[in-house]
């Protein structure tokens, strides 16, 4: 798996934006990715130093389509803490 | 913030404002906050998205657009304050660059008009009141008597005589066309004619003399070359008159006249009073002529730099006065515009030349008042208020005094200035300082004015005759003298209009 297969997309929400104050950035990552893999991928893509990675599996939500009920896919979220002084510009815009 | 100004013609000041980066950033912050409150950004509650998110989401251009109104407004106000500029009217944005530094915008600010008075004290206009002749007095007395006429129907039909009153239907034709086209089947309106060679066109008078009731008279008369109605001037006019009724006009005896006029005195004294009123009216109209001519000459010699906004404002104020006039007759202005197929804006455009003239007059008068130092002091205003109050009814005095002393105080002051200015201008124009000594309190003068107006109307200030000669062309309304543009012109006029519309 290459870095871009591991890191699926950055998560830009109110909550995650607030986390950025603590130099923590959130991403949706591949469900099978491990913390070391995520660390390496982030370091590779954004050219930063990662000090910690927290992950969690997010359960899919119950959705209804007509009479049918189903679930949105489960996915994995990673919150990456960067070394002091590093930052990811992707979130800050151009 | 750097502000550069450049003077342009027509009292326009071009203001170029260069914005600091910091100012722009602040404005963008404010704009981002507004946008995040307005729009939904996924992942954020309304108003919670930080600026960089908003900027990323909508793009910098959108943010700039949102920011520009607010940014330019604030910067413009700051620039005005910084440069100590007081705009005269709404400014216009002419150029804007917030994309690349230097961030600038350009605004055209209309400034207060500048005017340069000529040596107005050197302008002279002769004061030439018309002489009051015995003939004029006689005519005025005749008119006084005429007001007490009694109409009596004839017992036996007889031919019309001089002095009779005829009830008629008149149709007037010029070049074979009716002068006043009527809808088909519409009845010719009835009117009355006094059979008097001085009141009826010569020719028609002779034709009507001696007619019996219920006869038709068809006569063609050649109109004078200087007739005031230009549609009939110097033309052959055909009158078709249906004489419906003849009434005798019984005029009172001359020695009854003083009593009928509620005048305590003899007929000779009444005549003397009439003469005085006439000469007062003549003096007044001569004063008016001097005033108008003087102001005209000063305006012509003055250099103006007027902003278009001023002229537009003046045209609007003229139009509003007219609308108020219509409304007094119960006509909505929109009805007029609709009937004429014109929009209000067209009228404004059309009124602009007149508005420019009026604005110039007002400015000149104001400038002269300033130059002459005519502003009243507190004592004068207090005295004026007392004078006005004295002319009111007892129970209204207290409240009138209160309101005149507070809200209406500027108007009272303006009234004093107007009056002083008029006297001063007459004194300057004629070189006769005695005009200024004749200071009369406003209330008294207003009453006098009313009196002289009444008497001049009675005395027939305009020559009797051709003016009323063609009955169908000139309805029997005595045309009110196109009166002087009083000193309350220009800026003060706005004031009067406002009070009117309120």
Interface residues (C-beta under 8 A of the other chain):
Chain A: X11 X12 X13 X14 X16 X17 X91 X92 X93 X94
Chain B: X42 X43 X44 X45 X48 X49 X50 X52 X53 X55 X56
